[in-house]
Amino acid sequence: MGEVAEFRVEGGSQDPVGPSRQERLEALRRQIAAIPARGESARPRPAEPAASPVPADRLLPVPEPLARLLPDGGLTRGSVVSFSGATSLLLGVLASATAAGGHAAVVGHRRLGLLAAAEMGAELSRIALIPHPGPDPVEVAAVLLDGMDLVVLGLGGVVVPPSRARAVVARARSKGAALVVTDGRWDGAHVRLEAAVHGYRGLSAPAWGRLCGTRFSVRAQGRSFQPRSARMDLCAGRTGVEWRPGGPAQVGSPRPAEVAL
């Protein structure tokens, strides 16, 4: 699988002998420039027979049950996705993108379970971690859009002003990268995803039996399609854990309870 690359952009004005903010960002840009060319093989698996209006080279793959829920069958490069709820699905998105040859960066998530992502097939050597992005994680994410296919940004409860959000979206579009934002408010996201644990498989009674799968309720809504939801299962397979469809998509169904895994 390889090792995860960890970039550190720490320090601040309170550190008189440390590098300045601009120097830290320039160092990050140099690290990004050293990353090999982004994977051209990052393609989603077709979710439906009908062709997507978005060309295949403009899409990043996602777990197959999620691809069936999204109108284009993947994450569109240059778009922003707002994500909330159970992080297992977020790890599944990272796994799909990197397993297909894409490079990803995770900003501001200090406790993301990358072991679970590896069990889903993630290529850890293609994931860069910036757990401590400093006082301006949005700017760090904007720099990373230059060299990554996918950037996952934890906002830490921050509300991003619309003017700044538009500037970052324009950068993502020009660089051909997808941005997934969590833990904050980003108005104008192209797609909003909410995931929640719906139940478990293999438990015959509370705390009795062998857990062999988790069922999720996922709701998607966006600018170009009506809200829809589906259930999907994360199951133990022969070589790891797998995402499987748990039920057909429903239009306008209720929101799942926001229970994080």
C-alpha positions as CSV (number, residue, x, y, z in Angstrom):
1,M,0.0,0.0,0.0
2,G,2.9,2.4,0.7
3,E,3.1,5.1,3.3
4,V,0.9,8.1,3.8
5,A,2.7,11.4,3.1
6,E,2.2,13.9,5.9
7,F,2.7,17.6,5.2
8,R,2.9,20.1,8.0
9,V,1.9,23.7,7.7
10,E,2.2,24.8,11.3
11,G,3.4,27.8,13.1
12,G,2.2,31.4,13.1
13,S,3.0,34.9,14.0
14,Q,3.4,33.9,17.6
15,D,6.6,32.0,16.6
16,P,9.2,34.7,16.0
17,V,12.0,32.3,14.9
18,G,9.8,30.1,12.7
19,P,9.1,30.5,9.0
20,S,6.5,33.1,7.9
21,R,3.1,32.1,6.6
22,Q,4.1,32.9,3.1
23,E,7.3,30.8,3.4
24,R,5.2,27.8,4.7
25,L,2.8,28.1,1.7
26,E,5.7,28.3,-0.7
27,A,7.2,25.2,0.8
28,L,3.9,23.4,0.5
29,R,3.8,24.4,-3.2
30,R,7.2,22.9,-3.8
31,Q,6.1,19.7,-2.2
32,I,3.0,19.6,-4.4
33,A,5.2,20.3,-7.5
34,A,7.3,17.2,-6.6
35,I,4.3,14.9,-6.7
36,P,4.1,12.8,-9.9
37,A,1.6,13.7,-12.6
38,R,-2.0,13.1,-11.4
39,G,-3.4,9.7,-12.4
40,E,-5.0,9.6,-15.7
41,S,-6.6,6.2,-14.8
42,A,-8.9,7.6,-12.2
43,R,-12.2,6.7,-13.8
44,P,-15.5,5.8,-12.2
45,R,-17.1,2.5,-12.8
46,P,-20.3,3.1,-14.9
47,A,-23.3,3.0,-12.5
48,E,-26.1,2.9,-15.1
49,P,-26.3,2.1,-18.8
50,A,-27.2,5.7,-19.7
51,A,-24.2,7.8,-20.6
52,S,-23.4,10.7,-18.2
53,P,-23.4,14.2,-19.7
54,V,-20.0,14.7,-18.1
55,P,-17.1,13.1,-20.0
56,A,-15.4,10.2,-18.2
57,D,-12.1,12.1,-17.8
58,R,-13.9,14.8,-15.8
59,L,-15.1,12.4,-13.2
60,L,-13.5,10.8,-10.1
61,P,-14.7,7.3,-9.1
62,V,-16.7,6.7,-5.9
63,P,-18.0,3.5,-4.3
64,E,-20.4,1.8,-6.7
65,P,-23.5,2.3,-4.6
66,L,-22.8,6.0,-4.3
67,A,-22.1,6.2,-8.0
68,R,-25.7,4.9,-8.6
69,L,-27.0,7.7,-6.4
70,L,-25.1,10.5,-8.2
71,P,-26.5,11.6,-11.5
72,D,-23.1,11.6,-13.3
73,G,-21.8,8.4,-11.6
74,G,-18.9,10.1,-9.8
75,L,-17.5,13.3,-8.5
76,T,-17.1,16.0,-11.2
77,R,-13.7,17.6,-11.4
78,G,-13.9,21.3,-10.5
79,S,-16.9,20.8,-8.2
80,V,-17.3,21.2,-4.5
81,V,-19.1,18.5,-2.4
82,S,-20.4,19.2,1.1
83,F,-20.3,16.1,3.2
84,S,-21.7,15.4,6.7
85,G,-22.3,12.3,8.9
86,A,-20.6,8.9,9.0
87,T,-17.0,9.1,7.8
88,S,-16.9,5.6,6.5
89,L,-18.4,6.8,3.2
90,L,-15.8,9.6,3.1
91,L,-13.1,7.0,3.4
92,G,-14.8,5.0,0.7
93,V,-14.5,8.0,-1.7
94,L,-10.8,8.4,-0.8
95,A,-10.3,4.7,-1.4
96,S,-12.0,4.7,-4.8
97,A,-10.1,7.7,-6.1
98,T,-6.6,6.5,-5.0
99,A,-7.2,2.9,-6.0
100,A,-8.0,4.2,-9.6
101,G,-4.7,6.1,-9.7
102,G,-5.7,9.5,-8.4
103,H,-3.8,11.6,-5.8
104,A,-5.7,12.9,-2.7
105,A,-5.0,15.2,0.2
106,V,-6.8,15.4,3.5
107,V,-6.6,18.7,5.3
108,G,-7.6,19.4,8.9
109,H,-8.7,15.8,9.9
110,R,-6.6,14.6,12.8
111,R,-8.3,11.3,13.5
112,L,-9.4,10.0,10.1
113,G,-9.2,6.2,10.1
114,L,-6.9,5.5,7.2
115,L,-6.6,1.8,8.2
116,A,-10.3,1.5,7.3
117,A,-9.6,3.2,3.9
118,A,-6.8,0.8,3.2
119,E,-9.2,-2.1,3.9
120,M,-11.5,-0.6,1.3
121,G,-8.6,-0.7,-1.2
122,A,-7.1,2.8,-0.8
123,E,-3.5,3.3,-2.1
124,L,-2.1,5.1,0.9
125,S,1.0,6.2,-0.9
126,R,-1.3,8.5,-3.0
127,I,-2.8,10.2,0.1
128,A,-1.1,13.3,1.6
129,L,-2.1,14.3,5.2
130,I,-2.1,17.8,6.5
131,P,-3.6,17.3,10.0
132,H,-2.5,20.7,11.3
133,P,-3.0,23.2,8.5
134,G,-2.6,26.3,10.7
135,P,-5.0,29.2,11.0
136,D,-6.2,29.2,7.3
137,P,-7.0,25.6,6.2
138,V,-9.0,27.0,3.2
139,E,-5.8,28.5,1.7
140,V,-3.8,25.3,2.3
141,A,-6.6,23.4,0.5
142,A,-6.5,25.9,-2.4
143,V,-2.7,25.3,-2.8
144,L,-3.2,21.6,-2.8
145,L,-5.8,21.8,-5.7
146,D,-2.8,22.5,-7.9
147,G,-1.4,18.9,-7.7
148,M,-4.2,16.7,-6.5
149,D,-7.2,15.0,-8.0
150,L,-9.2,15.1,-4.7
151,V,-8.9,17.4,-1.7
152,V,-10.8,16.7,1.5
153,L,-11.0,19.8,3.7
154,G,-12.1,19.8,7.3
155,L,-13.3,23.3,8.1
156,G,-13.4,22.9,11.9
157,G,-16.8,24.7,12.2
158,V,-15.8,27.6,10.0
159,V,-18.3,29.4,7.8
160,V,-16.6,30.2,4.4
161,P,-17.7,33.6,3.0
162,P,-19.4,33.2,-0.5
163,S,-16.8,35.4,-2.2
164,R,-14.0,33.3,-1.0
165,A,-15.8,30.1,-1.8
166,R,-16.3,31.3,-5.4
167,A,-12.6,32.0,-5.7
168,V,-11.7,28.5,-4.5
169,V,-14.3,26.9,-6.8
170,A,-12.8,28.8,-9.7
171,R,-9.4,27.4,-8.8
172,A,-10.7,23.9,-8.5
173,R,-12.3,24.2,-11.9
174,S,-9.2,25.5,-13.5
175,K,-7.0,22.8,-12.0
176,G,-9.4,19.9,-12.6
177,A,-9.7,18.8,-9.0
178,A,-12.6,17.9,-6.8
179,L,-13.0,19.5,-3.3
180,V,-14.9,17.8,-0.5
181,V,-15.7,20.0,2.5
182,T,-16.7,18.7,6.0
183,D,-17.3,20.1,9.5
184,G,-18.4,23.6,8.4
185,R,-20.5,25.7,6.2
186,W,-19.8,26.2,2.5
187,D,-22.7,27.8,0.7
188,G,-23.2,27.0,-3.0
189,A,-21.7,23.4,-3.0
190,H,-22.6,21.6,-6.2
191,V,-23.6,18.4,-4.3
192,R,-24.4,17.7,-0.6
193,L,-24.1,14.3,0.9
194,E,-25.3,13.1,4.2
195,A,-24.5,9.6,5.5
196,A,-25.7,7.9,8.7
197,V,-25.4,4.4,10.2
198,H,-28.8,2.7,9.7
199,G,-28.1,-0.7,11.2
200,Y,-25.8,-3.7,11.4
201,R,-25.7,-7.2,9.9
202,G,-24.7,-10.3,11.8
203,L,-25.9,-9.4,15.3
204,S,-28.7,-11.7,16.4
205,A,-29.2,-9.7,19.6
206,P,-27.7,-6.6,21.2
207,A,-24.0,-7.3,21.8
208,W,-24.4,-10.9,20.6
209,G,-23.1,-12.4,17.4
210,R,-20.4,-11.5,14.9
211,L,-20.6,-8.1,13.2
212,C,-20.2,-8.7,9.4
213,G,-21.6,-5.6,7.9
214,T,-22.9,-2.1,8.5
215,R,-25.8,-0.5,6.6
216,F,-25.8,3.2,5.8
217,S,-28.5,5.6,4.8
218,V,-27.1,8.2,2.3
219,R,-28.9,11.3,1.0
220,A,-27.7,13.3,-2.0
221,Q,-29.0,16.6,-3.3
222,G,-27.5,19.0,-5.7
223,R,-28.1,22.0,-8.0
224,S,-29.0,19.8,-11.0
225,F,-31.0,17.0,-9.5
226,Q,-33.8,16.4,-6.9
227,P,-32.9,15.0,-3.5
228,R,-32.6,11.2,-3.5
229,S,-31.5,8.6,-1.0
230,A,-30.4,5.0,-0.8
231,R,-29.1,2.4,1.6
232,M,-25.8,0.8,1.1
233,D,-23.8,-1.8,3.0
234,L,-20.2,-2.0,4.0
235,C,-19.4,-5.7,4.2
236,A,-16.5,-7.9,5.0
237,G,-15.2,-9.6,1.8
238,R,-12.5,-12.1,1.1
239,T,-9.8,-9.6,0.6
240,G,-11.1,-6.6,2.5
241,V,-14.3,-4.7,3.0
242,E,-16.6,-3.9,0.1
243,W,-19.4,-1.4,-0.6
244,R,-22.6,-3.1,-1.8
245,P,-26.0,-1.6,-2.8
246,G,-28.5,-1.9,0.0
247,G,-31.7,-0.7,-1.8
248,P,-32.9,1.4,-4.7
249,A,-32.6,5.2,-4.7
250,Q,-35.6,7.1,-3.5
251,V,-36.5,10.7,-4.6
252,G,-37.4,13.1,-1.9
253,S,-37.0,10.6,1.0
254,P,-36.5,11.8,4.6
255,R,-33.1,12.8,5.8
256,P,-31.2,10.1,7.7
257,A,-30.4,10.7,11.3
258,E,-26.9,12.2,11.6
259,V,-25.0,9.5,13.4
260,A,-21.3,9.4,12.8
261,L,-19.4,6.2,12.6
